[in-house]
Amino acid sequence: MIKLDAATVLLQWATGGLLFLWFTTRKHEMSAGYSWLIRATFLVLAAGAAAAGIATDFLPVRDVSAIAVAVVSLVTIRRKNVHLDLVAPVIGFIGLIAAAIHATDGASNVTVNLLRVIVGTVFLGAVSDAMLLGHWYLVQPGLPRSILSELVTALRWVLPLEVAVMLLPTGMFSVLSGAIDDGWNGTLGWFWVACAVTTAVLIEVTRAALRERSYSAVMAATGLLYLAILTAFGTDLVSRAVLA
């Protein structure tokens, strides 16, 4: 089983988002404003993770890590050295590993729980940054669409891993079979399946849109990513809530 709490989810979101900031800017094709926007956005989420953890269930390593992620994001918010963007995610992963171990109900589930938290972090970060990056094309319209395409392709590779770790025992197969009661007569289990399948479809349609030459294709891709971020969060959070 795994535990679902706001502090861990927010730290996952912030850590994953900052990780893909580095992924997006590593080729130095983005304007500085994009980096400022992403750091500021996930700085707020990291601070929220720390506040939620301290207020509800204080876990020293996780919550201090969340504070450190927020501080590093603030200190580097106007820096142009993209390698510094790896510092905050590394700190965030330390806190998340501690949270995953703390939430494990038995030694046999430690590995599964770690995989779910780590893969979930990457998954949430990829889909969030893809949506935000799509909007940045309005500010920097000359930006090569290959940057967004790379991010969507990364999301395409992470989705199967996200589904796989949620199926590991004791996982969503147990919910679908009825061995674990989701409280809704199995509805949440099939809702999870629908979210995963819909996310996969949206990713493929987004990739197809980005192959079109017109600039409006980028805006269409951004709209599709709006939907994908909803179904992606459903894929991660519904399974974690049911298995908690």
Buried (B, 14 or more C-beta within 10 A) or exposed (E): BBBBBBBBBBBBBBBBBBBBBBBBBEEEEBEEEBBBBBBEBBBBBBBBBBBBBBEEBEBEBBBBBBBBBBBBBBBBBEBEEBEBBBBBBBBBBBBBBBBBBBBBEEEEBBEBBBBBBBBBBBBBBBBBBBBBBBBBBEEEEEBEBEBBBBBBBBBBEBBEBBBEBBBBEBBBBBBBEEEBEBEEEBEBBBBBBBBBEBBBBBBEBBBEBBEEEEEEBBBBBBBBBEBBBBBBBBBBBBBBBBBE
